[in-house]
């Protein structure tokens, strides 16, 4: 299940919190994270890119770029998929990443805990998200916005 902490995080309470996932990604990613099929699908969807090698992506907007130049949102998604030891600031992502956040949570064998500092648009389809701030499980956009708004 996707679990969200809204607003500022006290790093004393969450020492595994990463505020700047883009920078963290650049210094920790593994080649295998880029070349797995799920990451390739996200790269194609979010950055309109095709993985050429573990170190290069061919994007529609910028041509062939090193992996460290993919979007911050995409870096965050890849981290969510491959590093379950951290809590990431997912506000580095745009709404085009929301469906992937839900998919990563669904594919995970344990709860996925993230931080948001804005109300991300998860769409109109039913879903199940736990708001950690008030321990409430929400099932649709209306419940989500009503609860998230209390903490932002």
Secondary structure, DSSP 8 states (H G I E B T S, - for coil): -EEEEES---TTT-TTEES-HHHHHHHH--HHHHHSHHHHHHHHHHS-EEEEETTEEEETTTEEEEGGGS-HHHHHHHHHHH-TTSEEEGGGS-GGGHHHHHHHHHH-SS-EEEEESS-----SS---EEETTTTEEE-SHHHHHHHHTT--
